[in-house]
Amino acid sequence: MAMTLSLTDEQDHALTALAEAQKISKQEAAVRAIEDAASRRAETRDAVLRRIVSEDSELLDLLAK
């Protein structure tokens, strides 16, 4: 799907620098940044859920009955 991305000059400079450092296009740099952010969010969510299950296992067992 095509999309237009409006960036401030500062954001465009940062994206350009990122793309040049990785020797990829600005589009690829933006795609990778989005994928990385989504992955970190999923990892954070999974870590929080593991902590809840671990710390509240007795309560969860009671609620499951």
C-alpha positions in Angstrom: 0.0 0.0 0.0 1.3 3.4 -0.9 1.5 6.1 1.7 2.8 9.7 1.9 4.9 10.4 5.1 5.1 14.0 6.1 8.2 14.7 8.2 9.7 17.8 9.8 13.1 18.9 8.5 14.7 17.5 11.6 12.9 14.1 11.2 13.9 14.0 7.5 17.6 14.7 8.4 17.5 11.9 11.0 15.9 9.5 8.6 18.5 10.4 5.9 21.3 9.9 8.3 19.9 6.5 9.4 19.5 5.4 5.8 23.0 6.5 4.8 24.6 4.9 7.8 22.9 1.6 6.9 23.4 2.0 3.2 19.7 1.6 2.5 16.9 3.8 1.1 15.0 6.2 3.3 11.9 4.1 2.7 13.6 0.9 3.8 15.0 2.8 6.9 11.4 3.9 7.8 10.0 0.4 7.3 12.7 -1.1 9.5 12.1 1.5 12.2 8.4 0.6 12.2 9.1 -3.1 12.3 11.6 -2.6 15.1 9.2 -0.5 17.1 6.4 -3.1 16.7 8.8 -5.9 17.8 9.9 -4.0 20.9 6.3 -3.3 21.8 5.4 -7.0 21.5 8.5 -8.0 23.5 7.5 -5.5 26.2 3.9 -6.8 26.3 5.1 -10.4 26.6 7.4 -9.5 29.4 4.7 -7.7 31.3 2.3 -10.7 30.8 5.0 -13.1 32.1 5.5 -11.0 35.1 1.8 -10.8 35.9 1.4 -14.5 35.5 4.4 -15.2 37.7 3.6 -12.7 40.5 -0.2 -13.3 40.5 -0.3 -17.0 39.9 -2.2 -17.8 43.0 -4.9 -15.2 42.2 -5.1 -16.4 38.6 -5.6 -20.0 39.8 -8.4 -18.9 42.1 -10.1 -16.9 39.3 -9.8 -19.9 37.0 -11.9 -22.1 39.3 
